[in-house]
Amino acid sequence: MARSLTLKNLPDDLYGRLKQAARQHRRSLNNEAIVCLEAALPPQAITAAERLEQIRALRHSLPTEAAFTPDQIDAFKREGRP
């Protein structure tokens, strides 16, 4: 759900830089402020357990008929090497 934010007492210089950046990127002031905030405040790091769960979910979503054997993978690695 989107939320609203009102900025008060924004320094003139900062407002001018934001306006200039918005113009350069062809964005509204609001969208430029959102992009700047997203860049300055990246999402919180996820735990190792959460990352592992994402990896397992991805692995289970991949087709199994295209799986290669370890011997095939080794052959692919050596292919084209002297």
LOVODO-662665 format. One record per residue (C-alpha): residue in one letter; x, y, z. Coordinates in Angstrom, 3 decimals, always signed. Each point is the difference from the previous one (the first is absolute). Example, Ala and Ser with C-alpha at 12.3 -4.5 7.8 and 13.67 -1.06 7.14 Angstrom:
REM LOVODO-662665
code,xx,yy,zz
a,+12.300,-4.500,+7.800;
s,+1.370,+3.440,-0.660;
This chain:
REM LOVODO-662665
code,xx,yy,zz
m,+0.000,+0.000,+0.000;
a,+1.394,+3.397,-0.956;
r,+0.349,+2.709,+2.629;
s,+0.313,+3.766,-0.261;
l,+2.715,+2.203,+1.455;
t,+0.185,+3.777,+0.250;
l,+3.437,+1.597,+0.295;
k,+0.132,+3.284,+1.908;
n,+2.810,+2.535,+0.253;
l,+1.849,-1.463,-2.997;
p,+3.082,+2.172,-0.602;
d,-0.132,+1.993,-3.247;
d,+3.270,-1.518,-1.239;
l,-1.230,-3.558,+0.568;
y,-3.312,+0.782,-1.677;
g,+1.871,+1.446,-2.988;
r,+2.214,-3.074,-0.325;
l,-3.000,-2.297,+0.238;
k,-1.859,+2.026,-2.608;
q,+3.034,-0.033,-2.328;
a,+0.417,-3.776,+0.396;
a,-3.712,-0.553,-0.661;
r,+0.244,+2.079,-3.165;
q,+3.086,-1.910,-1.195;
h,-1.652,-3.358,+0.634;
r,-3.368,+1.144,-1.359;
r,-1.746,-0.769,+3.267;
s,-2.331,+1.897,+2.266;
l,+1.444,+1.434,+3.210;
n,-1.895,-2.663,+1.916;
n,+1.379,-2.877,-2.076;
e,+3.528,+1.389,+0.148;
a,-0.242,+0.263,+3.801;
i,-1.177,-3.634,+0.164;
v,+2.912,-1.165,-2.188;
c,+2.472,+1.922,+2.178;
l,-1.470,-1.436,+3.198;
e,+0.071,-3.544,-1.408;
a,+3.672,+0.420,-0.933;
a,+0.899,+1.407,+3.418;
l,-2.048,-2.526,+1.987;
p,+0.467,-3.459,-1.544;
p,-2.197,-2.833,+1.262;
q,+1.141,-1.745,+3.149;
a,+2.271,-2.963,-0.585;
i,-1.735,-3.337,+0.153;
t,+1.208,-2.787,+2.236;
a,+1.935,-2.999,-1.273;
a,-3.038,-2.201,+0.673;
e,-2.226,+2.281,-2.100;
r,+2.546,+0.025,-2.852;
l,+0.269,-3.794,+0.148;
e,-3.785,-0.292,-0.192;
q,-0.014,+2.243,-3.098;
i,+2.682,-2.165,-1.618;
r,-1.911,-3.196,+0.766;
a,-3.207,+1.473,-1.401;
l,+1.830,+0.989,-3.177;
r,+1.563,-3.446,-0.324;
h,-3.413,-1.665,+0.349;
s,-1.467,+2.317,-2.643;
l,+2.561,-1.038,-2.635;
p,-0.810,-2.825,-2.429;
t,+1.678,-3.289,+0.921;
e,+0.152,-1.499,-3.506;
a,+2.908,+2.279,-0.945;
a,+2.213,-1.134,+2.897;
f,+3.573,-0.978,-0.849;
t,+2.071,-2.725,+1.609;
p,+3.310,+0.877,+1.678;
d,+1.838,-1.723,-2.890;
q,-1.822,+2.155,-2.550;
i,+0.827,+3.147,+1.957;
d,+3.694,-0.983,+0.125;
a,-0.053,-0.631,-3.760;
f,-1.551,+3.426,-0.614;
k,+2.748,+1.592,+2.122;
r,+2.768,-1.748,-1.960;
e,-1.563,+0.679,-3.393;
g,+2.245,+2.248,-2.045;
r,+2.912,-0.187,+2.437;
p,+3.415,-1.414,-1.082;
